Amino acid sequence: MLPRSNILLPVLKPLIDLIEQRIGMSFNEDEYADLYKIMNRMSESQGYRSVGSYINDLLQNRINYGQLNLLVYELTNGESYFFRESEYLHAVFKWTGPMIQKAAPSGKKIRIWSAGCSCGQEPYSIAILLDRYYPAFYQANLTLLGTDINHEFLVTARQGLYKSWSFRNSLSWLMGHYFLQQKNGSYRLKESIRSKVKFKQLNLLDDSYPDVQQDTGEVHFLFCRNVLSYMTPQAISVILEKFWKSLKPNGWLVVGRCETGLVHHSGFKAVSFDGVTLFQKQRQKKIQAPEYNIVTVKHKHGTPDDVLKEHLISIPEKFYQLGQFEKAYSLLNQENGNLSAGDCLLMSKCAQGMNRINEAMQWCDEAVQHDWFNPSCHYQRAIIQQERGDSDAAILSFQRAIAQDSQYLPAYMGLSFIYKTRNKNELVVKLIHVVRKMLNQLDDQTVIPEMDGMTVKRLKEFVNSV
């Protein structure tokens, strides 16, 4: 049996401080036991008689580079898959890509950087997306860089060899067009895509970047998704400052769906494209702390350059927020079938608000067909299924939302409510534990999507009462 957290803390505290200082990772009290298990396993594999002596050697810098890499491998999370939160990838290149390409002089290099790329699924997803949907961009003078602190992850990335789990919920064409099945059942990415991406080991707290020669400077698009949520506030502040310096003026930072509330930096402006929030670098940082007024760009009017310039606001969305569902629904209906996934989702919510449940489900199905990878579509379907009394189907839809975004809080809460009504208390406890861990990484004032304006602080209060 493992010691209790209050006993583990004195043993682990110096190590936790070292890890936070070196790589910025944060640990909650709930994670002390897991960290102790890792240290115990590492100490045994390295021939130490006790965890304490292994930790002491770490603190005294008596661990060699190879052993340190093994520790980083144990501490970091390699969980990812192709086209995760795909709506972010499409939003970046559909709306901001043409602006960047237009601004870049002919022949000038366009840099894309995936920071914290794990085993390469994200940068390869970007390369595949550009090849399939944006060939003009793909054929430009393009540099695609993937970096991670974990050496072993990068070995996998360079091999381009993946098991079927990395393709969960992927579109049918992905494996057939871009991968070759191997005899052992794994899949190797075709050389034509692998050759487009280069990989490099990098600690995001290092002073080795920005560096134009290493393609971590003068960057047009910087992806760092589902990384900041594992970092301490101090590390996040340092990394955001370095990212700001790494980007070109008006370049774009892309973080995970549940990490937008962590971007507290006066040099970035939050801009929303069809419900996806990106951060654009401003030429000059403000002196005072920023207040994010998210600019919502409605995608139907004019070119991407025009809509960004004019800062058009989504009027149907505003009517929906005011509870004027019929007005919002009527305005969207005038689009004559020219509706995006986000529009269909809003139509579904409006129909639901008017108690037209069957119609709400039809629009939700349309949204899912438009964008299977959007967790909000599956979440909305689950809500409607609950209203219909079909909780089994709702569970499946909530699970699909989580499959698209493992940090999608509303789906975890929806599942916990269903399991609570079924007296499956063990599952409820596990889900609430996951929710608490995610909430602890977010600012208290962050508004959680799909939860009627509820802030992180209010949800913390609620889950602590469960």
C-alpha positions as CSV (number, residue, x, y, z in Angstrom):
1,M,0.0,0.0,0.0
2,L,1.3,3.5,-0.9
3,P,1.8,6.1,1.8
4,R,-0.8,8.8,2.2
5,S,-0.3,12.1,0.5
6,N,0.7,14.0,3.7
7,I,3.5,11.4,4.2
8,L,4.6,11.5,0.5
9,L,4.8,15.3,0.3
10,P,8.0,15.7,2.4
11,V,9.7,13.0,0.2
12,L,8.5,14.4,-3.1
13,K,8.4,18.1,-2.5
14,P,12.1,18.8,-3.5
15,L,11.6,16.7,-6.6
16,I,8.4,18.4,-7.5
17,D,10.1,21.8,-7.1
18,L,12.9,20.6,-9.4
19,I,10.5,19.3,-12.1
20,E,8.5,22.5,-12.0
21,Q,11.7,24.5,-12.4
22,R,13.2,22.4,-15.2
23,I,10.2,21.5,-17.4
24,G,7.3,23.5,-15.8
25,M,5.1,20.5,-15.1
26,S,2.6,20.9,-12.2
27,F,1.4,18.3,-9.7
28,N,-1.7,18.3,-7.6
29,E,-2.0,16.4,-4.4
30,D,-4.1,13.8,-6.1
31,E,-1.1,13.0,-8.3
32,Y,1.5,12.4,-5.6
33,A,0.8,8.7,-5.4
34,D,1.2,8.3,-9.2
35,L,4.5,10.3,-9.0
36,Y,5.7,8.1,-6.2
37,K,4.9,5.0,-8.3
38,I,6.9,6.4,-11.2
39,M,9.9,7.2,-8.9
40,N,9.7,3.8,-7.3
41,R,9.7,2.1,-10.7
42,M,12.6,4.3,-12.0
43,S,14.7,3.7,-8.9
44,E,14.3,-0.1,-9.2
45,S,15.1,-0.1,-12.9
46,Q,18.3,1.9,-12.2
47,G,19.4,-0.3,-9.4
48,Y,18.8,2.0,-6.4
49,R,17.9,0.5,-3.0
50,S,15.3,3.2,-2.2
51,V,13.3,5.9,-3.8
52,G,14.9,8.5,-1.5
53,S,18.4,7.7,-2.8
54,Y,17.3,8.0,-6.4
55,I,15.6,11.3,-5.8
56,N,18.7,12.6,-4.0
57,D,20.9,11.8,-7.0
58,L,18.4,13.6,-9.2
59,L,18.6,16.6,-7.0
60,Q,22.4,16.5,-6.9
61,N,22.6,16.2,-10.7
62,R,24.2,12.8,-10.6
63,I,21.8,11.3,-13.2
64,N,23.2,10.9,-16.7
65,Y,21.5,12.2,-19.8
66,G,20.0,8.8,-20.8
67,Q,18.5,8.3,-17.4
68,L,17.1,11.8,-17.4
69,N,15.4,11.1,-20.7
70,L,13.8,8.0,-19.2
71,L,12.4,10.1,-16.4
72,V,11.0,12.6,-18.8
73,Y,9.4,9.7,-20.8
74,E,7.7,8.5,-17.6
75,L,6.4,11.9,-16.6
76,T,5.1,13.2,-20.0
77,N,1.9,12.2,-21.7
78,G,2.1,10.6,-25.2
79,E,-1.7,10.3,-25.6
80,S,-2.8,11.9,-28.9
81,Y,-4.4,10.9,-32.2
82,F,-4.8,12.2,-35.7
83,F,-7.0,15.2,-36.4
84,R,-7.7,15.9,-32.7
85,E,-9.9,18.9,-32.4
86,S,-9.9,19.1,-36.2
87,E,-12.1,22.2,-36.2
88,Y,-9.1,24.2,-35.0
89,L,-6.9,22.9,-37.9
90,H,-9.6,23.8,-40.4
91,A,-10.2,27.3,-38.9
92,V,-6.5,28.1,-38.9
93,F,-5.9,27.4,-42.6
94,K,-9.4,28.3,-43.9
95,W,-9.4,31.8,-42.4
96,T,-5.9,32.9,-41.4
97,G,-3.9,30.9,-44.0
98,P,-4.9,33.0,-47.0
99,M,-4.0,36.2,-45.0
100,I,-0.6,34.9,-44.1
101,Q,0.1,33.6,-47.6
102,K,-1.0,36.9,-49.2
103,A,1.2,38.9,-46.8
104,A,4.3,36.7,-47.3
105,P,6.4,37.9,-50.2
106,S,6.7,35.4,-53.1
107,G,9.2,32.7,-52.2
108,K,9.5,33.7,-48.6
109,K,9.4,30.8,-46.1
110,I,6.1,30.1,-44.2
111,R,6.8,28.5,-40.8
112,I,4.5,26.2,-38.9
113,W,5.6,25.0,-35.5
114,S,3.8,22.2,-33.4
115,A,5.2,22.6,-29.9
116,G,4.7,19.6,-27.6
117,C,3.9,17.5,-30.6
118,S,4.1,14.1,-28.7
119,C,4.5,11.3,-31.2
120,G,3.9,13.5,-34.3
121,Q,0.2,13.1,-34.8
122,E,-0.4,16.9,-34.8
123,P,2.2,18.1,-37.3
124,Y,1.4,15.1,-39.6
125,S,-2.3,16.0,-39.4
126,I,-1.4,19.5,-40.4
127,A,0.6,18.2,-43.4
128,I,-2.2,15.9,-44.5
129,L,-4.8,18.6,-44.1
130,L,-2.8,21.0,-46.3
131,D,-2.0,18.4,-48.9
132,R,-5.7,17.3,-49.2
133,Y,-7.6,20.6,-48.8
134,Y,-5.2,23.5,-49.3
135,P,-2.7,22.4,-52.0
136,A,-1.7,26.0,-52.9
137,F,-0.6,26.4,-49.3
138,Y,1.1,23.0,-49.2
139,Q,3.1,23.7,-52.3
140,A,4.4,27.0,-51.0
141,N,7.9,27.4,-49.4
142,L,6.6,25.7,-46.2
143,T,8.5,24.5,-43.1
144,L,6.7,22.3,-40.7
145,L,8.5,21.7,-37.3
146,G,7.4,19.4,-34.5
147,T,9.1,19.6,-31.1
148,D,8.7,17.7,-27.8
149,I,10.8,17.3,-24.6
150,N,10.4,13.5,-24.8
151,H,13.1,11.9,-26.9
152,E,11.3,8.6,-27.2
153,F,8.2,10.3,-28.6
154,L,10.2,11.9,-31.3
155,V,11.7,8.5,-32.3
156,T,8.2,7.3,-32.9
157,A,7.3,10.5,-34.8
158,R,10.2,10.2,-37.2
159,Q,9.3,6.6,-37.9
160,G,5.8,7.6,-38.7
161,L,4.6,4.2,-37.4
162,Y,1.2,4.1,-35.5
163,K,-1.3,1.6,-34.1
164,S,-5.0,1.8,-34.9
165,W,-5.8,3.6,-31.7
166,S,-4.1,6.7,-33.2
167,F,-6.9,6.8,-35.8
168,R,-9.9,6.6,-33.6
169,N,-12.8,8.7,-35.0
170,S,-10.7,9.6,-38.1
171,L,-12.3,9.9,-41.5
172,S,-12.4,6.8,-43.7
173,W,-10.0,8.2,-46.3
174,L,-7.2,9.0,-43.9
175,M,-5.7,5.5,-43.5
176,G,-6.4,4.4,-47.1
177,H,-4.8,7.4,-48.7
178,Y,-1.9,8.3,-46.4
179,F,-0.8,5.1,-44.6
180,L,0.5,1.7,-45.5
181,Q,-0.5,-1.3,-43.3
182,Q,2.4,-3.3,-42.0
183,K,2.6,-7.0,-41.3
184,N,2.3,-6.5,-37.5
185,G,-1.0,-4.6,-38.0
186,S,0.5,-1.1,-37.5
187,Y,0.3,1.7,-40.1
188,R,3.3,3.6,-41.5
189,L,2.7,7.2,-42.9
190,K,3.8,7.6,-46.5
191,E,7.2,9.1,-47.1
192,S,5.7,12.0,-49.1
193,I,4.1,13.3,-45.9
194,R,6.9,12.3,-43.5
195,S,9.4,14.2,-45.5
196,K,7.5,17.4,-45.1
197,V,7.9,17.4,-41.3
198,K,11.1,17.7,-39.3
199,F,11.4,17.0,-35.5
200,K,13.6,18.4,-32.8
201,Q,13.8,17.8,-29.0
202,L,13.0,21.0,-27.1
203,N,12.2,22.0,-23.6
204,L,9.8,24.9,-23.8
205,L,11.5,26.6,-20.8
206,D,14.9,26.5,-22.6
207,D,16.6,29.7,-23.8
208,S,17.5,28.1,-27.1
209,Y,14.5,29.7,-28.8
210,P,13.3,31.7,-30.6
211,D,15.9,31.0,-33.3
212,V,15.1,31.6,-37.0
213,Q,17.8,29.2,-38.1
214,Q,16.0,26.4,-36.1
215,D,12.6,27.5,-37.4
216,T,11.4,28.5,-33.9
217,G,11.6,32.2,-34.9
218,E,9.6,34.3,-37.4
219,V,6.9,31.7,-37.1
220,H,3.5,32.2,-38.8
221,F,1.5,29.5,-37.0
222,L,2.4,28.1,-33.6
223,F,0.4,25.2,-32.3
224,C,0.7,24.3,-28.6
225,R,-2.4,22.3,-27.8
226,N,-3.1,20.4,-24.6
227,V,0.3,21.3,-23.2
228,L,-0.2,24.4,-21.1
229,S,-2.8,22.7,-19.0
230,Y,-0.1,20.5,-17.4
231,M,2.1,23.5,-16.6
232,T,2.5,25.7,-13.5
233,P,1.3,29.3,-13.9
234,Q,4.9,30.6,-13.7
235,A,5.9,28.2,-16.5
236,I,2.9,29.3,-18.7
237,S,3.9,32.9,-18.3
238,V,7.4,32.3,-19.4
239,I,6.4,30.1,-22.3
240,L,3.8,32.6,-23.6
241,E,6.4,35.4,-23.5
242,K,8.8,33.2,-25.6
243,F,6.0,32.3,-28.0
244,W,5.2,36.0,-28.5
245,K,8.8,36.6,-29.4
246,S,8.8,33.5,-31.7
247,L,5.9,34.6,-33.8
248,K,6.0,37.0,-36.7
249,P,3.9,40.2,-36.2
250,N,0.2,39.2,-36.7
251,G,1.2,35.5,-36.4
252,W,-1.2,33.0,-34.7
253,L,-1.0,31.0,-31.5
254,V,-3.3,27.9,-31.3
255,V,-3.9,26.3,-27.9
256,G,-6.4,23.6,-26.9
257,R,-10.1,24.2,-26.5
258,C,-9.9,24.1,-22.7
259,E,-6.7,26.2,-22.5
260,T,-7.9,29.5,-23.9
261,G,-8.4,30.8,-20.4
262,L,-4.7,30.3,-19.7
263,V,-3.5,32.7,-22.3
264,H,-3.0,35.8,-20.1
265,H,-0.6,37.9,-22.2
266,S,-1.1,41.4,-23.4
267,G,0.7,40.7,-26.7
268,F,-2.1,38.4,-27.9
269,K,-5.6,39.3,-29.1
270,A,-8.2,36.5,-28.9
271,V,-10.2,36.1,-32.2
272,S,-13.0,33.6,-32.8
273,F,-13.6,32.1,-36.2
274,D,-16.9,30.1,-36.3
275,G,-16.6,29.3,-32.6
276,V,-12.9,28.4,-32.6
277,T,-10.7,30.8,-30.5
278,L,-7.2,31.6,-31.8
279,F,-4.7,34.2,-30.6
280,Q,-3.1,36.7,-32.9
281,K,0.2,38.4,-32.0
282,Q,0.0,42.2,-31.6
283,R,2.9,44.3,-32.8
284,Q,3.1,46.1,-29.4
285,K,2.4,44.7,-26.0
286,K,0.1,46.7,-23.8
287,I,1.4,48.0,-20.5
288,Q,-1.6,46.9,-18.5
289,A,-2.9,43.4,-18.1
290,P,-5.1,42.4,-21.0
291,E,-8.8,42.0,-21.0
292,Y,-9.9,39.7,-23.7
293,N,-12.7,41.0,-25.9
294,I,-13.1,38.1,-28.2
295,V,-13.8,39.2,-31.8
296,T,-16.4,36.9,-33.3
297,V,-16.0,36.7,-37.1
298,K,-19.1,35.5,-39.0
299,H,-17.8,33.5,-42.0
300,K,-20.4,34.1,-44.6
301,H,-19.6,37.7,-45.7
302,G,-16.7,38.6,-47.9
303,T,-13.2,37.2,-48.0
304,P,-11.3,36.1,-44.9
305,D,-9.3,39.4,-45.1
306,D,-12.5,41.4,-45.2
307,V,-14.3,39.7,-42.3
308,L,-11.2,40.0,-40.1
309,K,-10.8,43.7,-41.0
310,E,-14.5,44.5,-40.4
311,H,-14.8,42.4,-37.1
312,L,-18.4,41.4,-38.0
313,I,-20.4,40.0,-35.1
314,S,-22.6,36.9,-35.4
315,I,-26.1,38.5,-35.0
316,P,-28.0,35.1,-34.7
317,E,-25.6,34.1,-31.9
318,K,-26.4,37.4,-30.1
319,F,-30.2,36.8,-30.4
320,Y,-29.7,33.2,-29.2
321,Q,-27.8,34.5,-26.1
322,L,-30.7,36.8,-25.4
323,G,-33.2,34.0,-25.5
324,Q,-34.8,35.2,-28.8
325,F,-34.6,31.8,-30.4
326,E,-37.2,32.5,-33.2
327,K,-35.3,35.5,-34.4
328,A,-32.0,33.7,-34.4
329,Y,-33.5,30.7,-36.1
330,S,-35.2,32.9,-38.8
331,L,-31.9,34.7,-39.6
332,L,-30.0,31.5,-40.0
333,N,-32.8,30.0,-42.2
334,Q,-32.2,32.9,-44.7
335,E,-28.8,31.4,-45.5
336,N,-30.5,29.1,-48.1
337,G,-28.7,26.0,-47.2
338,N,-25.3,27.7,-47.0
339,L,-24.8,26.6,-43.4
340,S,-21.6,25.5,-41.6
341,A,-21.4,23.0,-38.7
342,G,-21.5,25.9,-36.3
343,D,-24.7,27.3,-37.9
344,C,-26.4,23.9,-37.8
345,L,-25.5,23.5,-34.2
346,L,-27.0,26.9,-33.4
347,M,-30.1,26.0,-35.4
348,S,-30.4,22.9,-33.2
349,K,-30.1,24.9,-30.0
350,C,-32.7,27.4,-31.2
351,A,-35.1,24.6,-32.1
352,Q,-34.5,23.0,-28.7
353,G,-35.2,26.4,-27.0
354,M,-38.6,26.5,-28.9
355,N,-39.4,22.9,-27.7
356,R,-39.1,21.5,-31.3
357,I,-37.1,18.5,-30.2
358,N,-37.3,16.4,-33.3
359,E,-36.2,19.4,-35.4
360,A,-33.4,20.1,-33.0
361,M,-32.1,16.5,-33.5
362,Q,-32.3,16.9,-37.3
363,W,-30.2,20.0,-37.2
364,C,-27.8,18.4,-34.7
365,D,-27.4,15.4,-37.1
366,E,-26.5,18.0,-39.9
367,A,-23.9,19.5,-37.6
368,V,-22.3,16.1,-36.9
369,Q,-22.2,15.3,-40.6
370,H,-20.5,18.6,-41.3
371,D,-17.9,18.2,-38.6
372,W,-17.7,14.8,-36.8
373,F,-14.6,16.0,-34.9
374,N,-16.4,18.9,-33.1
375,P,-17.2,17.7,-29.5
376,S,-19.9,20.4,-29.2
377,C,-22.0,18.6,-31.9
378,H,-21.9,15.3,-30.0
379,Y,-22.6,17.1,-26.7
380,Q,-25.7,18.8,-28.2
381,R,-26.9,15.4,-29.5
382,A,-26.5,13.9,-26.0
383,I,-28.5,16.8,-24.4
384,I,-31.4,16.2,-26.9
385,Q,-31.2,12.4,-26.3
386,Q,-31.6,13.0,-22.6
387,E,-34.6,15.2,-23.2
388,R,-36.1,12.3,-25.2
389,G,-35.4,9.9,-22.3
390,D,-32.8,7.9,-24.1
391,S,-29.9,8.0,-21.6
392,D,-28.1,5.0,-23.2
393,A,-27.7,6.9,-26.4
394,A,-26.8,10.1,-24.5
395,I,-23.9,8.2,-22.8
396,L,-22.6,7.2,-26.2
397,S,-22.7,10.8,-27.5
398,F,-21.0,12.2,-24.3
399,Q,-18.3,9.6,-24.8
400,R,-17.9,10.6,-28.5
401,A,-17.5,14.2,-27.4
402,I,-14.7,13.2,-25.0
403,A,-13.1,11.1,-27.8
404,Q,-12.8,14.3,-29.9
405,D,-11.5,16.4,-26.9
406,S,-10.3,14.6,-23.8
407,Q,-10.6,17.9,-21.9
408,Y,-14.1,18.7,-22.9
409,L,-15.6,19.4,-19.4
410,P,-19.3,19.6,-20.2
411,A,-19.3,16.0,-21.5
412,Y,-17.7,14.7,-18.3
413,M,-20.3,16.5,-16.2
414,G,-23.1,15.1,-18.4
415,L,-21.9,11.6,-18.0
416,S,-21.5,12.0,-14.2
417,F,-25.2,13.2,-14.0
418,I,-26.4,10.1,-15.8
419,Y,-24.3,7.7,-13.8
420,K,-25.5,9.4,-10.6
421,T,-29.1,8.7,-11.5
422,R,-28.1,5.0,-12.0
423,N,-26.3,4.9,-8.7
424,K,-23.0,4.1,-10.4
425,N,-21.1,6.0,-7.7
426,E,-17.7,4.6,-8.5
427,L,-17.9,6.0,-12.1
428,V,-19.2,9.3,-10.7
429,V,-16.2,9.6,-8.4
430,K,-13.8,8.9,-11.2
431,L,-15.4,11.4,-13.5
432,I,-15.5,14.2,-10.8
433,H,-11.8,13.5,-10.1
434,V,-10.9,14.1,-13.7
435,V,-13.0,17.3,-13.8
436,R,-11.3,18.6,-10.6
437,K,-7.9,18.0,-12.2
438,M,-8.9,20.0,-15.3
439,L,-10.5,22.8,-13.3
440,N,-7.3,23.3,-11.2
441,Q,-5.5,24.2,-14.4
442,L,-7.9,26.9,-15.4
443,D,-8.5,30.5,-14.3
444,D,-11.4,30.8,-12.0
445,Q,-13.1,33.4,-14.2
446,T,-12.9,31.4,-17.4
447,V,-16.4,30.7,-18.8
448,I,-17.0,27.0,-19.6
449,P,-18.5,26.4,-23.1
450,E,-22.0,24.8,-23.3
451,M,-22.7,25.3,-19.6
452,D,-24.9,28.5,-19.6
453,G,-22.2,30.9,-18.7
454,M,-20.9,28.9,-15.7
455,T,-17.4,29.9,-14.7
456,V,-14.6,27.6,-13.5
457,K,-15.1,29.0,-10.0
458,R,-18.8,28.1,-9.9
459,L,-18.2,24.6,-11.3
460,K,-15.4,24.1,-8.7
461,E,-17.9,25.0,-5.9
462,F,-20.4,22.5,-7.4
463,V,-18.1,19.5,-7.8
464,N,-16.7,20.1,-4.3
465,S,-20.2,19.7,-3.0
466,V,-20.8,16.4,-4.8
